[in-house]
Amino acid sequence: MVTTLHQNCFSGKSHLAGVLLRIDCSINHYIQSHPTPKNAIITAMTAIFATATPATSGQLRPLNILRDLPGVADLIELCFAPTIDAEGRSYVEQMRRNGRDSNFIGWASKVIDSASLPLSGYVWEDDGKIVGNVSLIPFIKNNRKIYLIANVATHPDYRRQGIARILTDAAMRRAREKRAASLWLHVRAESAGALSLYHELGFQERTRRTSWQAVPGTPIPGNLPVQKRPAHDWPMQRGWLERAYPSSLNWYNQQNWDIFRPGPISGIYRLLADINVTQWSVYREDSLSLQGVVSCMRSFAHPDYLWAAFPEYPDLDAVTNLLLYVRRALGQSSNIAFEYPVGVADEAINASGFSPQRTLIWMEAPGTAK
């Protein structure tokens, strides 16, 4: 699962959307279960490209979902070949199937401006071939529309001609015509050229977030000072969750923190929603002050996903111990993932046997003036 390009990677589950929203990459499944969709199946991509000279061949035109999806899928697969994972391949194959599915196309043509799916945008076409793409994906926050610019891709033979800049600029102008409150995208942290371009286009960095994946075989000590989370840790845990997963991005990762709240009402909700949640706390040994809480959400056919809540300056040994304990409790599975802001906890997370998969920089530009 789900994220912009010259070479891009999946966020996503953006990780953010797939991971955070537990997104099923099957758009058909999504349609069946959400007749009027409000959330996303996005495996949006993040850019690695350089500023270049104006394009000299081909032309810009709007995406036509009646005929363009297979060509866009081929382009994304080519451009993301170095980083594409199983989820990404599933996304690309789903796009190809959708391009041949008249039922999907009929539905999609009616919800282009309301469904949080990559159904609109622009392509760059040269001699009948799609060689550039940008997706424009709508979201709603506080009854105001936000657009995510994603899947920015340029064919390797057409790079350094300014196509990516033209595509992105066209998407920004279109979003503002649609009265967008703000525009967002995310880009890999190592993509200096893309960062420079986006700054030139008016985007400002808002946050950096790393996706972590468990590495199998990490030695785990037998005696770790961790316990099941007691109810009295909840107020502090919630505050840390709200800082780690800020409201500025809750249009993309819509998470109800009350799912982790202690008490019978939350328990009944989890039971009815078929959500299994286990939570652990760790404390500083010398003062017994809370140093972190990790919650695990488990559901059928999805990886175990963690939500980490740490203080701004945690005891790093305590954080490492907590994550090691969680890994042992979950059976040393490599199918454990979570996302966390870049910061002082990185060292402790890495020491607990998690490997950074990607760091994405989230950027925002103003939409239409109020």
Secondary structure by P-SEA (a helix, b strand, c coil): ccccccbbbbccccccccccccccccaaaaaaaccccccccccbbbbbbbbbccccbbbbbcccccccaaaaaaaaaaaacccccaaaaaaaaaaaaaaacaaaaaaaaaccccccccccbbbbbcccccccbbbbbbbbcccbbbbbbccccccccccccaaaaaaaaaaaaaaaaacccccbbbbbccaaaaaaaaaaabbbbcbbbbbbbbbcccccccccccccccccaaaaaaaaaaaacccccccccccccccccccaaaaaaaaaacbbbbbbbbcccccccccbbbbbbbbccccbbbbbbbccccaaaaaaaaaaaaaaaaccccccccccccccaaaaaaaacccccbbbbbbbbbcccc
